[in-house]
Amino acid sequence: MSYWRILYWLLVGALLGIGVITIFSIGMFLLAAGLILLIFGAIRFGGRGLLAAMVGFGAGPALLLLWDVTSMAWACQPANGVVSSPIVQSGQTYTSPNYYSCVNTFLGPLTTYHVMAAGFGAVALIGVLIGLVTLFLRGPRHGGGGHAAA
């Protein structure tokens, strides 16, 4: 299978996935672009490589969400919703963290971005595992391929 086809389906899935998490801003445009490419790809390529779209659907949003919470300091928003800044002495600098709504997990409190990234990452992992199982069950290909028999 062509690497370009796999990249195409990864892009389609990433556009759809990122469109879902950004639905209230630019998500409609990303979803529309992803759907147009999905229809075009289904007509042009058929179902070959479509599993890569599932991987892209999970990996694209997961990477975006993780980048967002790791690119700057983060903290859980206080339960009362009131954020107070610490007193900073003259000559010192203070960078306020990004405050997120958090949930309690078995790992401790994590932002909802972490939880959503884990969910989208699971979708990508399932897509990769299905692809590997399919590849394993199909077995080695015989005939053609351009390689001379030894």
Secondary structure, 3 states (H helix, E strand, C coil): CCHHHHHHHHHHHHHHHHHHHCCCCCHHHHHHHHHHHHHHHHHHHCCCCCHHHHHHHHHHHHHHHHHHHHCCCEEECCCCCCCCCCCCCCCCCCCCCEEECEEEECCEEEEHHHHHHHHHHHHHHHHHHHHHHHHHHHCCCCCCCCCCCC
